[in-house]
Amino acid sequence: MQRAVATGIQARSVPANGLAAGSSIRCFSMRRGDEYELTRERNGEYERDTMLTLYNYWSSVCSQKVRVCLAEKGLAYENRHVNLFEFDHWKPEYLKMNPNAVVPALDHDGHIVIESNVILEYLDDCFPQVRLSPQDANARARMRLWMFYSEGVAHENIATCSYNPRHAARHKAKGHTNEDLKRIAAGCPNPIIRNRLLRRAEHGVSDAEENEAYEALDFVLDRMEDCLSRAPWLAGAEYSLGDIAMAPYINRIEVLKRPEMVGAARRPRLASWWQRVQERPAFQQAFAVKNPDASDPVQR
């Protein structure tokens, strides 16, 4: 497991000493085996870091968006890697946390939050010190529209376009036969995920299915290009959860069969937005998480 380095947010009170309000000290936890920060609040008490644990897969687009959000907010968290191609997310211990049988899942001091866009808004509610939702209601609605596009349109179609060049290659590297995948799929409690794997194990993804998926992605990318003609960010003047939700899908398109879809020659405003997103330190921190599986043929 890894621990991401960032400033902690306070949660549990411990006795204060004579330091001034607003000051902080670093402590070492024998139980956790690492340092944590105590910050003195106005009431004279010290409060210990909140414990956040993210169960995620290194290149999962849904995991990436949550890691970006955590980094933007400067939140320290424990990074637990869930290997999707060892089917860790279908094991009983994980299903107790997330019966949807997908990643990511966030453990916040024992409270489990699932589904990536829900996690984004949860983090923004719990840790408002760095706000990632506009205060203006119209801008907030635009933010949520892009969160909807990320999940309702981009995700399914990115998954379709990723299967042949990425997912099938991983199954082959693991030595998974079609019969293996059918047997493994039987252990998945989510019928949507299970039936999709069974279809793809049997038939793969056809050229027609890929073309249809790319057509849907074109639709979303055209909407982005148009939206960015009126403002620098998807919700308006401010970078928001809408940008965070869409960014991993643009990253994925760059490594699929049609990277020109997000290039400057075809969509200059989107390309400019994408460059600014990648320049953000939080994006770089979130995407610096390495693939722990050396046998994986996919490394981005």
N, C-alpha and C positions, 0 to 999 in steps of 0.2 A: 504494500500500500504506500501511497505518497501523501505528504501533507503540503498543500499549497501555502505559500508564504504571503501573508497579507496582514493588515491590522485587524485585530479582533473586535467584535462588538460585544458589549457587556450584557451579562445575563443574571448571575447569581451573586447576592451580596455577601461580603466577608468583612470582618472588622477593619476599621480605618485606623491609621496612625496620624501623625501631625502634619502630613504634606498638604500643600495648598489644593484647593478645588481646581479641577481641570488637569492636575498633574497625573502622571502614570508611572508605574514601576513594572519591571519584567520579573516574572516568577518562574520557577521550574516545577512542573507537576510530576511527582513520582509515578502516579497512576497512568498519566498520558505519555510520560517519557519525553516531554518537550516543554518549551517555554510558552507562557501565555502572558497577557498584559492585564494589569489591574488599573483602572482609571477611576480617580476620585470624582464623584458627582457632587452637586451642590449640597446634598443632604449629609455629606460627611462620610459616606460609606464607599467602600471599594466594591466593584462588581466584576466578577470573573467573565472571561470570554464565553460567549455562546458556543456550544458544540454543534458544528455542522458536518455531516458526512454525506458525500455525494456518491451514489452508486451509478456508475456510468461506463460507457465504452469509448475508447479514445477517439475514434473517428465517426461516432454516431452524431448525426446532425443535431438531434434533439439534446444530446449530452453537451455538444459544443456550445449551443446557445445558453445553456444554464451556466457553464463555466465562464462564458463571457460576462454574464450578469454578475456572478460572484466576484469576478475580477474588477469590474467597473465599480462595485461597491466596496472594494477593498476588504472582502470578507475571507478570513482564514477558514479552510475546510479540509477535512480528511478525504482524500481521493481514493475510493475503492473501485478497482477495475473489474467490470463484469464482462467476461469474454463471451460475446454473442455466438461465436463459432465453435465454442465448447458447450454452448447452450446453458451457461450459468444462469441466465435469466429465467429458465424453466425449472430450476431446482427448487425443492420445497422451501428452503430457507429464504430464497429471494421472493418466491410467490407469496410468502406470508406478509412481506412488505408491499409487494406490488402484484396483485392478482391479475392485472392486465398483461403481465408477462412481457413487458417492454422496459427499456431504459429511457431516461434516468429515473431514479427515486432519490428524494432528499430526506434525510433524517435530521430534524432540528430538535435537539434535546429530547429525543424519543418520540417526537411527533413526525409521522411519515406523510410526505406530500408527493404526489405522483402527477404525471403528465407535464411535459416541459413548459408549455405556455402557462399552465396553472402555477407551476413553480416560479416562473418569472414574476408574475403578479404577486405571488405570496412573498417573495423576497423583497419586492418593492414596498409592500405593505409593512413588513416586519422591520425593515432596515431603511427608513426614509432619509437617513443622513445624506445619501447620494440619491437624488430622485431621478428615476428613469421613465416616469410617466408625466406628460404635460399636465399642468394644472387647469388649463383651458379645456372645457368639456368637448368642444369640437375637435381640437387637436388630439385629445385622448381617444375620441371615437375613431379618428384616422389611424392612430396607433393600433387600436384593437382590430381594425380592418386588416392591417398588414399581418397581425398575429394570426388572424383567421386565414388569410391567403397562405401563410407559411404552413399551416397545419392542414387546411382544407383542400389546397390545390398543389402546392409545391411538394409536400412530403410524399404523398402517394406516387406522384409522377417521377420524382427523383429516385424513389425506391425501385420503380420499374426500370428506369434507365441505368441504374447501378447494378442490376442483377447480373447480367452477362459478363461485364468487364471486371466486376469486383466480387460480388457474393458467390457466383458460381466458381470463380477462380479460387476463392478461399475454401469452399467445400472440396474442390478437387485436391488442393494442397493438404487438407486434413484427411484425405482418403475416404471421404463420405460417398458412399454409393447411393443410388436412388432408393434402394431398399433400406439403407441406414436412415436416410432422411424421413422416409415414411414411418419407420419405427420411432424415431425421435419425435416427429411431429405429433404422434399419438399422445405424448406426454405433455403437450401444450394445452392449458385449459381455455385459452382464448380462441374461439372458433374462427375469428377473422384472420388471425396470424397463422393458425394451424392450417386452414384450408388454402391460404395463399402459398405456404411452403409446399404443401402437397401438390398443388398445380404446377409450381415451378420445378419441383423435383421431377415431375413426370414430363413436362413439356418445355421447360425453360421459358424465356421471353422471346416472342416472335418479333421480326422486323416491323410488322404492322403495329404491334403493341408499343414498341419503342417509339415509332413515328407518332403515334397518337399521344404518347406521354410528352414527347418533345413539343408537340403542337400546344398542349396545355401549358407547358412551361413558357413557350413563346408568348402566350396570352398574358401570363403574370408579368413577364419581363417587359412587355409593352406597357402594361399598367405602371410599372416602376419607372420606366423612362418618362412617361407622361407626368407622373406625380413629381418627379425630380426636376421637371421644367419649371415648377412653381415654387420650390423650396429646397434647401440643401439636404434635408432629411425627410424620411418618409411620412412622419407625422407633422412636419412643418419646420419651424426654425430650430427645434431642439432634437438632438439625438435621443432616441427613446427605445423602449422595448420592441417597437415595431422594426427598427433597424437590426436590433440584436436577433430577433426571430428570423429574419430573412437572410442574414449574412451567411450562415453555414450552407445554405442551399446554393448561393452564388459560388462559394468556395468549391462545392462538390461539382457544379457544372464545369468548372475550369479543368477538372481531371477526367471528365467523361468524353464522349465522342464528339461533342459539338461545343468546344470552349469558345468559339467565335460568337456564340449567342450573347456573351457578356463582355465582348471586346469593344474597344473604343470606336472601331470602324462602323460597328452596327448600332451600338447604343452608347453614345458618348457620355450622356449624363449618368447613366448607371455605372459606367466604367469609372467616372470621376468619384461618384459616391463610394464605390468599392475600394478605390485607392485610399480614400480618407478613412474608411472603416478599418482597413488593414494597418494603417498608421497608428491607430489607437493602442496605447500600451496594454490595455486590458485584453484586446483582441489577441495581441502577440503572446501575452501570458497564457491565455486560455488555449490557444492553438499550439503552444510549446509542449503540451502533454505528449509524451512519446508512446509509441506502440510497444507494449511490453512483450509482445509475442514475436520473437525473432523469426519464426517460421512463416509468418504472414506474408504473402506475396504482395500485399497492398501496403504501402508505407505513407500514403497521404489521404 
